């Protein structure tokens, strides 16, 4: 029998495929509780004046009421607080007084039941540690706010139970609390988990039931993978950051694995969804997950355990790549993925200035293009940027009219009109990255839009953007 702090190979493979059994989840939960208890012991040692008595009181309470104490210590925000406070103690920034982790406090509940499966979550809008999940928490909720959350869950839970019961069971087994956070105008919805808060999710108020269901699935997977990574290394340390299909900033390999694992569940959720909007989400997510898994396996950064885990993930998504989807949704999904990659390159990759000048000179002389080495730009501080073209695709698939201009032409499939529109915008402003990414969607071979933009900047007004794009994509 595996110990509470070990995973068998069969469990690891099942986890990678998104098929964690209840016994495995229970093992992860016990391991996370043990980890939190170790953190609390370290806090007591690091705060000798008050920590010893504080820890002794916890131990005494556990002897008298073990179930109550262990439930309090297993609460996600307890783990988040413990990790944060221990780090602060080690840097001398911690508060002198240690909190009463067992104090009773009123917490709102979110509950939903369907076909014998119940989800019961704390809707924690008041805990002092709720800001430790990585996003700014919302203020205390009013009764009307809480009622909206409850209504959304009552609508979301049947979507999961009826269409995705194994995933619904995982959500019910893993999640303990939801922390409402402030919305971000730059994103359609935001959510986060902490590696130290197993079963906790920070979430902005969802737009609808489907978004709520997908968000719960997404963050459940992050919680599971965080717990797995505390038990076994899946990725070799070090290495450069690179492209991730679901973030606008460069990510380490562990971050790419996290995204692939979270979106595995989200992809399956949209697989059976009705209408072109669901087909669009399914099609773009399946391709992104498959590509991310393939990239991780190819770059040599996975450990042996990580290879087995990721191979199981890849095997789960592989059959979905052959599932037919609505043709328009499929075309736009492929375009959305290409658009994200182009925007990511324009945002994050800087062409070497000397190489850009050499390319500009070669263009002016009519010589073939040379290499365009790139380096990552300094971080912009934002992990997600709103893309008007993606917003327009969502609205279009929901039945809305296409917007005017080249984005609307691209949505309609009018490649010639879209190209003409993007060219016009670039002639007016060669620094328009949105137009460069758009031009890459309708120009076969323009997979390095950052190079084209760099040539135009280096050459000045004499460089015509479409001519530069044609030059870079011409056969050698």
N, C-alpha and C positions, 0 to 999 in steps of 0.2 A: 504493500500500500504506500502511495506517495505520502510524504510528510506534509503538514499544512503549509510548509514553505517550499514545496517543490511541485513541478508540473511534469507529468509523464509525457513521452513523445506523442502518444495518441491524443492527449489533451491539447498539446501545443498545436498539432495539425488541425484538430477540430476548432480550436480558437481561431486559427488563421483563416479557416473557411467561414467564420461567422456562425459556427454551430456549437457554441459553448453549452455544455450541459449544466443542470442546476448544481450538481455536486462540484463541478469545476468553479462555478461562480461563487459557491460557498467557500471553497478553498481560497479563492482570491480575496474574498471579504475578510476571512480570518487572518490571512497574511497581512492585509492592510491594517487591521486592528492591531496586530502584533507590532507593526512598524510604528503606528501612532504611539503605542505604549512605550516603545523604545525611545521615541522622541521626547515623551514626557519625562522619562527617567533621566535623559541627558539634560533637559531643562532644569530638573532638580539639582543635578550636579553642577551645572553652570551658574546657578543662583543659590549659593550655599546659605546665605542669610535667611532666605524665606523658602527656598525650594524644598529642603528636607522635610519641614513640617507640612508644606502643601502636598508633597507626594505621599507622605505618611497618612494624611487625611484621606486621600484618594484610595490608598490601599485598604485602609480601615473600612471605608464605605463599600468597597468591593467585597470584603468579607461578609458584610452584613446584607448587602443587596447586589449580588453579582450581576444579575440581569439588567438592572437599572443602570449600573455604572458602565457596563460594557456597551449598552445602547448609547449612552452619552458619549463615550470615547469613540465609538464607531460612527458617530454623526459626522458627515463630511466636513463641516466647518471646524470641527475640533482638530482634525488632521491638518487642515490648512493653517489654523492658528498655531499649532505646535511647530510646524516647519518654519513658519515666519518668525515666531518668537525665539526659537533656538538660534536662527541665523542672526537676529537682532542682538541677542545676548552675546554672541561671539564677536560682534563688532562694537559692542558697547552702546547700542542704540535702543535697548529694550526698556520698557516700563518696569519700574521696580516691583510693583504689585502684581501678583499672579491671580488670574480670575478664578472664580468658583465655576468649574466646568460642569458641576452637577446642579446648578441653580435652575429651578423651574421657571420657565417663561412662556407666555402664551405665543403660540405659533399657528398661523392659519394653515388649513389643510386643503389639498386638492384631491378629490377622490372620483373614481369612475369604475364601473363594473360592467362587464359584458361577457355573457356566455361562460360564467364561472371563473373569470379571470379579473382580478381587481388590481387597480393601481392606486396607491395611497402615498401621497407626497406631501412633505412640508412645503408651504409657500412662504419662504423665509424672507421677510422684508424688514427685519429688525435686528438680526444678530450683528454684533459689532464686527465679526470676522467676515461678513458677507462680501466685503470689498477685496478679499484675497483670492478670488477666482479669476482675476485677470481683466475684469471689465468694471466700469463705474456703476455701482448699484443704484437702483431707483430709490426714491424716498419711500417712507412707509405708505402702503397702499390704502386707499379709501375703500369703503365697502363696495362701491360700484366697480372699482378696478378689480378687486378680488372676484366679484361675480363674473366679470368678463373672462378672467382666467379660467374659472370653473366651467363656464359655458363652452369655452374653446376645448377644454380637456374632455368634456362630455361628448363633444362632436369628434374629437381626434381619436379617442380610445377605440371606438368601433371600427375606424379605418384600419387600425393596427390589428385588432383581434380578429376581425372578419377576414381580412386579406393576408395577414402576415402573423399568424398566431405564434410561431416560434420566436420571431423578433419581439412580439408583444410580451411574451413570457420573459425574455431577456431584460427588457426595459423594467418590468415589474420586479424582477429579481435584483437588479443592480441599483436603480435610482432610488434615492431617499429624499432629496430636497431639490427644489427649484428656487433660485435667487433671481428675482426680477431685476433687470438692469435697464439703464437708460438707452433709448434707441439711438442709432447712429444714422445721421442723414446721408452718409456716404455709402450705406449698405441697405439691402432689402430687409435684413434682419440679422442680428448678431447673437452669438452664443459662445460659450467657453467652458472648459473644465480646468481643474488644477490637478497636477500629478499627485498632490497631497490630499485630495478631497474625493476619495472614491465614493461614487454615487451622488455627487453634487453637480448641478449644472447651473450656470448663469445664462439667462435667456431674456432677450427683449420680448415684449408682448407680441405674440405671433400674429401675422396678418390674417390667418384663417386656420381651420382645423388641419388641413393637409400640411401646412408649414409647421404647425405644432408637432404633428406626428413625426415628420421628417427630422425636426430639430431634436426631439427626444431620442430618436434612433441614433442620430449622428453623435450626440454627446455621450450616449451610453457606450458606444464603441470606443470613444476616446477614454472613458473611465476604465473599460476593460483592458485596453492596451497599456494604459499607464500602470495598472496593477501587474500585468504580465512583465513589463519592462523592469519593475522592481524585483522580479524574481529571476529573470534571465536576460542576458544581453542578446539583442537581435541585430544590432548594427555595431560595426567596429567604431571605436572612438576616432575623433578628428575628421578630416576631410573637408572639402569646400562646400559651400552652399550652392544651390542650383535651382533650376526651374521646378515649380510645383503647379499643377493644373488648377488648384483651388485657392492659391494665394497670389498676391501681386508683389510680394517681396521674395527674395531668395531664401530658400529653406535648406536646413541640413537634412541628411538622409533620414534621420528619425522623424523629422517633421513631414517629409514626403510619405513615409510609411504610415504615420498617423492619419494623414489625409486619405490615403488609399483605403485604409481600414474603415474609417468613418463613412466614406462615400460608398463602400461596398454595401452597407445596409441601406443607405439612401437610394442607391441605384435599384436595389431589389424592391424597395417601396414603390418607386415610380414604374417599375416594370409592368405591373398589372393595372396601373392607373388609367382612367378613361380620358379620351380626347387627345388632341395634338399637343397640348401643353405638357401633359404627363409624358407623352412619347418623346418630346424634346428633352425633358430632364433626364429620362432614362437613356436616351441615345448619347447625350453629351457626357453623362456621368460614367456610363459603361466604358466608353473609349478612354476617358481620362484615367479611370482606375486601372484598366488593363495596361495602358502606356506607362503609368507610374510603377506598377509592379514589374513590368518588363525592364524598365530602366534601373530599378533597384537591383534586380537580379543580374543585370549586365555589368554594373559598374564595380563589382567586387567589394562592396562595402558591407555586405551582410555577413553575419556569423553563420556557422553551420545551422544553428537553431533558427536564425533569421531567414535563411534560405528555405528551410522546411515550412516555416510559417508563411512566407510570402508565396511560395509555390502553391500552397493550399488556397491562399487568397486568389491567385491568378487562375487556378483551376475552377474556382467557384464562378468567376466572372466570364470565363472563356465561352461557355455556351450562349451567354446573353449577347455576344457580339453578332451572332447569326439570327437573332430574333428580328423579324421584319417590323419596321415602324412606318408610320405615315411619311410619305416621301418628302413633303415640305418640312415636317418636323426634323427628319433625318438630315436634310440639306442644311437647315439652319443650325442644327446641333453641331455638325462638322464645322460649319463656319464659325460658330461661337467658340469652339475649342481653338481653331486657328487664330481667331481674333485675340483670344486671351494670351496665346503664346506671343503673338506679334506685339501686343501692348506691353507684355512683360519684358520683351527684349528692348523695346524703345525706352522703357522706364529704367531698366536696371543695367543695361550693357552700354559701356562707353567705348567707342572705337578709339584706338591709340591715335593721338593727334597727328603724329608724324605719318602714320599709315593713311589717315584721312587726307592729309595734304598730298601724299603720293598718289592716292586714288584720284583726287581732283585733277592733278596734273595729267595723269594717264587719260582721264576722261576728255580733258581739253585737247590732248594730242591725238585722240582717236586710238590709243593703245588699249589692249585688253586689260581688264581689272586685275590687280594683284591681291594679296591677302589683306584681310581686315581684322587683325587681332583685337580682341575686346577684353575688358576687365569690368568687374562689378563696380557700379557706382556706390557711393556711401548710401546707407539706408535712408529712406525718405521719412521713416517714422510711421507710415501707415501700411497695414497688412492687406487692406481691402480698399479698392477704389471703385466707385460706381462707374459703370460703362453705359453710356447712353444707347449704344447699339444693342447691348444685351437687354436693357430695359425695353427698347422698342420691339425686340423679338418676342419678349414675354407678352407685351400688349397686343402684338399682331396675332400671336397664336391664341390669345384669348378672344379674338374676334374684332379687335380694334383696327382702325385704318392705319396703313403705313405712314410714317412721317414724311414730310416733303424732303427733297434732297437725295443725296446718294445713299444714305442709310435706308431710306424707303425703297429705293430702286433695288438695292441688294436684297432686302426682304422679299420683294416680289420676284426675284430671280432675273431681273433685267441687268445683266452684267455690263453691257455697253453703256447704259445710262449711269450706272453706279461708277464705272471707271471714269467717265467724262466728268461726273460731279466731284469725285475725289481729286482728279487732276486739276480742276478749276480751283479747288480749295488750296491745293499745294502751291499752285502758281501765285495765289494771293498771299499765302503764308507757308513758306517751306518748312517752318518749324511746327506745323500742326500734326502732332503725333497721332491724333485720332484719325486724321485723313491718311497718314502713312499706313497705319494698320488697316484701314479700309481698302487702300489701294493694294495692299498685299493679299487681301481676300479675293481680288478679281484679277490678279496678275500672276499667272503660273510661274513658280520658281522664285518669287520675291519672298524668300524665307528669312532674309536678313534686312528687314526694313531699317534697322539702326545704321547699317552701312550706307544705305541710300541717303538717309537723312544727314549723316556725317559728311558725305561728299558734297551735298548741297550747301551745308554750312561752310565747309572749307572753300568751295569754289565761288561762293557769293552769288550775285544775281545772274551771272552768266550760265549757271547750271539750271537747266529746265528739269524739274522733278520727274516727269514721265520719261524723258530721255535718259536720265540717270538710271531709273528703274529698268528700262529696256536694256541699257548697256550692261548692268550688273547681272541680268538674267539671260543674256544672249548665250547661245551655245559656244563653248570654247573652240 
